[in-house]
Amino acid sequence: MPNEGRGAAEAGGPRNPGVLVISHGSPDEHWVALVEAAVAEAAGDLPAGLPLACAFLETVEGRLIQDGIDRLESQGVTDMIVIPLFVSSGSTHIDEIAYALGVKDTPEMETDLERLRVSARVFFGDPIDDGPLVAQMVWDKVRALSVQPEREVLLLIGHGSRHPGFLQRWELGIASLAAQCAELAGLAGGADYALLNPDSVHTKVQYWSEEQGMDVIVAPLFLSAGYFTKVTIPSRLEGLAHRYSGDALLPHPLMARWMSQQILNIMGSLTC
């Protein structure tokens, strides 16, 4: 069930749902375009005329969270379904966005994000984390790298966190996703995960390649390609035996399905 915020829309009147998809944002226009394309594709699976806005935590001027809220409320939205398009519940951004939207009274981490102006009731959804659709996206992105399944292992690499509590959420989600990917991929070594923070990439790749004699297929668990997939992860893998294409989750048609399914599930649970 989604977390409900404290929007001030009057009870008893007609309820008008709308959707706000929030992702991090990037100065890379291609990164932003991939997110926008996925959101537009998700709209095709939703009721015709349902107000929907795509917003960003930072960087994308004129498309920030308050801009998205204002756009939806100008269309009469009273029940705002918020989809946090982040790969893990362990992201500190989930915490600060939930606080800014009034979903929680106090943030777990200090934040510069101030309370947002919102009159609609807020129904806060879940980040990506894990699940069959996510596992399929991950495997689809690296499937072509598999040539000898009987001697391969899949290693997911995520951002991670150095903050207590947030790190545990990261580990919980990516461990579950790795198990789902292992079942799907059918590789002899199954699937494992490593994080950039705290850094476990070298240790995990070395373990699987040198101690277990497996060919390591690396899958970056990032929403869209950027600095982490193009620079950070390759630098951590330098000198280690591995296969890596650098393909992030987007673009993939299942991302739109993941969004639309969650939106429809939340819509079905809305109460007056």
LINNORBEL-V221559 format. One record per residue. N is the residue number from 1. OMEGA is omega in degrees with one decimal (none if undefined). BURIAL is b if it has 24 or more other ideal C-beta (glycine too) atoms within 12 Angstrom, else e. D_CENTER is the distance of its C-alpha to the mean C-alpha in whole Angstrom. Layout:
n=N omega=OMEGA burial=BURIAL d_center=D_CENTER
n=N omega=OMEGA burial=BURIAL d_center=D_CENTER
//
This chain:
n=1 omega=-179.9 burial=e d_center=18
n=2 omega=172.9 burial=b d_center=16
n=3 omega=-177.8 burial=b d_center=17
n=4 omega=178.7 burial=b d_center=20
n=5 omega=-172.0 burial=b d_center=21
n=6 omega=178.7 burial=b d_center=24
n=7 omega=-172.8 burial=b d_center=24
n=8 omega=-179.8 burial=e d_center=28
n=9 omega=-175.5 burial=b d_center=29
n=10 omega=176.5 burial=e d_center=32
n=11 omega=176.1 burial=e d_center=32
n=12 omega=178.2 burial=e d_center=34
n=13 omega=177.8 burial=e d_center=34
n=14 omega=-179.3 burial=e d_center=32
n=15 omega=-179.3 burial=e d_center=28
n=16 omega=-178.5 burial=b d_center=26
n=17 omega=173.7 burial=b d_center=22
n=18 omega=-174.0 burial=b d_center=20
n=19 omega=174.0 burial=b d_center=16
n=20 omega=176.5 burial=b d_center=14
n=21 omega=-176.9 burial=b d_center=11
n=22 omega=171.7 burial=b d_center=10
n=23 omega=-170.8 burial=b d_center=8
n=24 omega=-173.9 burial=b d_center=9
n=25 omega=-177.6 burial=b d_center=12
n=26 omega=173.6 burial=b d_center=14
n=27 omega=178.4 burial=e d_center=18
n=28 omega=-177.3 burial=e d_center=18
n=29 omega=178.8 burial=e d_center=19
n=30 omega=176.9 burial=e d_center=17
n=31 omega=-179.1 burial=b d_center=14
n=32 omega=-178.1 burial=b d_center=14
n=33 omega=179.2 burial=e d_center=16
n=34 omega=177.5 burial=b d_center=13
n=35 omega=-179.7 burial=b d_center=11
n=36 omega=179.7 burial=b d_center=14
n=37 omega=179.0 burial=b d_center=15
n=38 omega=178.8 burial=b d_center=12
n=39 omega=178.4 burial=b d_center=13
n=40 omega=178.5 burial=e d_center=17
n=41 omega=178.1 burial=b d_center=17
n=42 omega=-179.3 burial=b d_center=15
n=43 omega=-179.9 burial=b d_center=18
n=44 omega=179.2 burial=e d_center=20
n=45 omega=-177.3 burial=b d_center=19
n=46 omega=179.2 burial=b d_center=20
n=47 omega=-179.8 burial=e d_center=23
n=48 omega=177.9 burial=e d_center=25
n=49 omega=178.5 burial=e d_center=25
n=50 omega=179.8 burial=b d_center=22
n=51 omega=-178.2 burial=b d_center=22
n=52 omega=179.0 burial=b d_center=18
n=53 omega=177.2 burial=b d_center=17
n=54 omega=-176.4 burial=b d_center=14
n=55 omega=-175.2 burial=b d_center=14
n=56 omega=-178.6 burial=b d_center=13
n=57 omega=-177.3 burial=b d_center=13
n=58 omega=169.2 burial=e d_center=16
n=59 omega=-172.9 burial=e d_center=18
n=60 omega=-176.1 burial=b d_center=18
n=61 omega=-179.5 burial=e d_center=21
n=62 omega=-178.7 burial=e d_center=22
n=63 omega=-179.5 burial=b d_center=18
n=64 omega=-172.2 burial=b d_center=17
n=65 omega=-179.8 burial=b d_center=16
n=66 omega=176.9 burial=b d_center=20
n=67 omega=179.6 burial=b d_center=21
n=68 omega=177.4 burial=b d_center=19
n=69 omega=-178.7 burial=b d_center=20
n=70 omega=-179.5 burial=b d_center=24
n=71 omega=-178.9 burial=b d_center=23
n=72 omega=-178.3 burial=b d_center=22
n=73 omega=175.2 burial=b d_center=25
n=74 omega=176.7 burial=e d_center=27
n=75 omega=175.8 burial=e d_center=27
n=76 omega=-179.3 burial=e d_center=28
n=77 omega=178.0 burial=b d_center=25
n=78 omega=178.8 burial=b d_center=25
n=79 omega=-173.4 burial=b d_center=22
n=80 omega=176.3 burial=b d_center=19
n=81 omega=-177.6 burial=b d_center=16
n=82 omega=177.3 burial=b d_center=13
n=83 omega=177.9 burial=b d_center=9
n=84 omega=-175.9 burial=b d_center=7
n=85 omega=176.4 burial=b d_center=4
n=86 omega=-171.6 burial=b d_center=3
n=87 omega=-174.8 burial=b d_center=3
n=88 omega=172.4 burial=b d_center=6
n=89 omega=179.1 burial=b d_center=8
n=90 omega=177.1 burial=b d_center=10
n=91 omega=177.0 burial=b d_center=9
n=92 omega=179.5 burial=b d_center=12
n=93 omega=177.1 burial=b d_center=11
n=94 omega=-179.7 burial=b d_center=10
n=95 omega=-175.7 burial=b d_center=14
n=96 omega=177.5 burial=b d_center=15
n=97 omega=178.2 burial=b d_center=14
n=98 omega=177.1 burial=b d_center=15
n=99 omega=-176.9 burial=b d_center=18
n=100 omega=-179.6 burial=b d_center=19
n=101 omega=179.5 burial=b d_center=18
n=102 omega=179.0 burial=b d_center=21
n=103 omega=176.4 burial=b d_center=19
n=104 omega=-174.5 burial=e d_center=20
n=105 omega=-174.7 burial=e d_center=23
n=106 omega=176.9 burial=e d_center=23
n=107 omega=177.3 burial=b d_center=20
n=108 omega=178.6 burial=e d_center=19
n=109 omega=176.1 burial=b d_center=19
n=110 omega=-177.1 burial=e d_center=21
n=111 omega=173.7 burial=e d_center=20
n=112 omega=-178.2 burial=e d_center=21
n=113 omega=-178.2 burial=b d_center=20
n=114 omega=176.5 burial=e d_center=22
n=115 omega=-179.1 burial=b d_center=22
n=116 omega=175.9 burial=b d_center=22
n=117 omega=179.5 burial=e d_center=24
n=118 omega=178.3 burial=b d_center=23
n=119 omega=-178.9 burial=b d_center=26
n=120 omega=168.6 burial=b d_center=24
n=121 omega=-177.9 burial=b d_center=23
n=122 omega=175.6 burial=b d_center=19
n=123 omega=-169.7 burial=b d_center=17
n=124 omega=-177.5 burial=b d_center=14
n=125 omega=-175.9 burial=b d_center=11
n=126 omega=171.5 burial=b d_center=9
n=127 omega=-170.1 burial=b d_center=5
n=128 omega=176.8 burial=b d_center=4
n=129 omega=-174.0 burial=b d_center=7
n=130 omega=179.9 burial=b d_center=9
n=131 omega=-176.6 burial=b d_center=12
n=132 omega=-179.5 burial=e d_center=14
n=133 omega=-179.6 burial=b d_center=12
n=134 omega=178.3 burial=b d_center=10
n=135 omega=178.7 burial=b d_center=13
n=136 omega=177.7 burial=b d_center=14
n=137 omega=-178.9 burial=b d_center=12
n=138 omega=-177.0 burial=b d_center=12
n=139 omega=178.2 burial=b d_center=16
n=140 omega=-176.3 burial=b d_center=17
n=141 omega=-175.9 burial=b d_center=16
n=142 omega=-175.6 burial=b d_center=18
n=143 omega=-177.2 burial=b d_center=21
n=144 omega=179.8 burial=e d_center=23
n=145 omega=-178.3 burial=b d_center=24
n=146 omega=179.8 burial=b d_center=25
n=147 omega=178.3 burial=e d_center=29
n=148 omega=-175.7 burial=e d_center=30
n=149 omega=-177.3 burial=e d_center=28
n=150 omega=178.7 burial=e d_center=31
n=151 omega=-176.5 burial=e d_center=30
n=152 omega=172.3 burial=b d_center=26
n=153 omega=177.2 burial=b d_center=23
n=154 omega=179.3 burial=b d_center=20
n=155 omega=175.0 burial=b d_center=18
n=156 omega=176.2 burial=b d_center=14
n=157 omega=179.2 burial=b d_center=14
n=158 omega=-177.3 burial=b d_center=11
n=159 omega=-178.0 burial=b d_center=11
n=160 omega=-178.6 burial=b d_center=13
n=161 omega=175.6 burial=b d_center=15
n=162 omega=-176.6 burial=e d_center=18
n=163 omega=177.9 burial=e d_center=18
n=164 omega=-177.7 burial=e d_center=20
n=165 omega=178.5 burial=e d_center=18
n=166 omega=176.9 burial=b d_center=15
n=167 omega=-179.5 burial=b d_center=15
n=168 omega=177.3 burial=e d_center=16
n=169 omega=175.9 burial=b d_center=13
n=170 omega=-177.0 burial=b d_center=11
n=171 omega=-179.6 burial=b d_center=14
n=172 omega=-177.5 burial=e d_center=14
n=173 omega=-175.5 burial=b d_center=11
n=174 omega=175.6 burial=b d_center=11
n=175 omega=177.5 burial=b d_center=15
n=176 omega=179.3 burial=b d_center=15
n=177 omega=178.4 burial=b d_center=12
n=178 omega=178.9 burial=b d_center=15
n=179 omega=178.7 burial=b d_center=18
n=180 omega=177.3 burial=b d_center=17
n=181 omega=-179.8 burial=b d_center=16
n=182 omega=179.4 burial=b d_center=20
n=183 omega=-178.6 burial=e d_center=21
n=184 omega=-173.1 burial=b d_center=20
n=185 omega=179.6 burial=b d_center=21
n=186 omega=178.1 burial=e d_center=25
n=187 omega=-176.8 burial=b d_center=25
n=188 omega=-179.0 burial=e d_center=28
n=189 omega=-177.7 burial=b d_center=26
n=190 omega=-179.5 burial=b d_center=23
n=191 omega=-179.6 burial=b d_center=20
n=192 omega=178.5 burial=b d_center=19
n=193 omega=172.3 burial=b d_center=16
n=194 omega=179.5 burial=b d_center=17
n=195 omega=173.6 burial=b d_center=15
n=196 omega=179.8 burial=b d_center=16
n=197 omega=-11.0 burial=b d_center=17
n=198 omega=-170.1 burial=e d_center=19
n=199 omega=176.4 burial=e d_center=20
n=200 omega=-174.6 burial=b d_center=21
n=201 omega=-176.4 burial=b d_center=21
n=202 omega=-178.5 burial=b d_center=24
n=203 omega=-177.5 burial=e d_center=25
n=204 omega=-179.4 burial=b d_center=23
n=205 omega=179.5 burial=b d_center=24
n=206 omega=179.0 burial=e d_center=28
n=207 omega=-175.5 burial=e d_center=28
n=208 omega=-176.3 burial=b d_center=27
n=209 omega=-174.1 burial=b d_center=29
n=210 omega=-177.4 burial=e d_center=32
n=211 omega=-177.4 burial=e d_center=32
n=212 omega=177.5 burial=e d_center=31
n=213 omega=-178.2 burial=e d_center=32
n=214 omega=169.8 burial=b d_center=29
n=215 omega=-173.9 burial=b d_center=27
n=216 omega=173.9 burial=b d_center=24
n=217 omega=-174.8 burial=b d_center=21
n=218 omega=177.7 burial=b d_center=18
n=219 omega=178.4 burial=b d_center=15
n=220 omega=179.4 burial=b d_center=12
n=221 omega=179.3 burial=b d_center=9
n=222 omega=-175.6 burial=b d_center=8
n=223 omega=-177.3 burial=b d_center=6
n=224 omega=-178.2 burial=b d_center=10
n=225 omega=180.0 burial=b d_center=13
n=226 omega=-174.7 burial=b d_center=15
n=227 omega=-177.4 burial=e d_center=17
n=228 omega=-178.4 burial=b d_center=15
n=229 omega=-175.3 burial=b d_center=15
n=230 omega=-174.1 burial=e d_center=18
n=231 omega=-172.1 burial=e d_center=20
n=232 omega=-178.0 burial=b d_center=19
n=233 omega=176.9 burial=b d_center=18
n=234 omega=179.6 burial=e d_center=21
n=235 omega=178.3 burial=e d_center=23
n=236 omega=-177.7 burial=b d_center=22
n=237 omega=-175.2 burial=b d_center=23
n=238 omega=179.1 burial=e d_center=27
n=239 omega=-179.3 burial=e d_center=30
n=240 omega=177.4 burial=b d_center=28
n=241 omega=-178.4 burial=b d_center=28
n=242 omega=170.4 burial=b d_center=25
n=243 omega=-172.8 burial=b d_center=24
n=244 omega=178.2 burial=b d_center=21
n=245 omega=-179.8 burial=b d_center=20
n=246 omega=-177.4 burial=b d_center=17
n=247 omega=176.1 burial=b d_center=15
n=248 omega=-176.8 burial=b d_center=11
n=249 omega=178.5 burial=b d_center=9
n=250 omega=0.4 burial=b d_center=10
n=251 omega=174.7 burial=b d_center=13
n=252 omega=-177.9 burial=b d_center=13
n=253 omega=-179.1 burial=e d_center=15
n=254 omega=176.5 burial=b d_center=13
n=255 omega=176.7 burial=b d_center=10
n=256 omega=179.2 burial=b d_center=12
n=257 omega=178.1 burial=b d_center=13
n=258 omega=179.4 burial=b d_center=10
n=259 omega=-175.2 burial=b d_center=10
n=260 omega=178.2 burial=b d_center=14
n=261 omega=-179.9 burial=b d_center=15
n=262 omega=179.1 burial=b d_center=13
n=263 omega=-179.3 burial=b d_center=15
n=264 omega=177.8 burial=b d_center=18
n=265 omega=179.3 burial=e d_center=18
n=266 omega=178.1 burial=b d_center=17
n=267 omega=-179.6 burial=b d_center=20
n=268 omega=-178.0 burial=e d_center=22
n=269 omega=-177.2 burial=e d_center=22
n=270 omega=178.1 burial=b d_center=23
n=271 omega=180.0 burial=e d_center=26
n=272 omega=none burial=e d_center=29
//
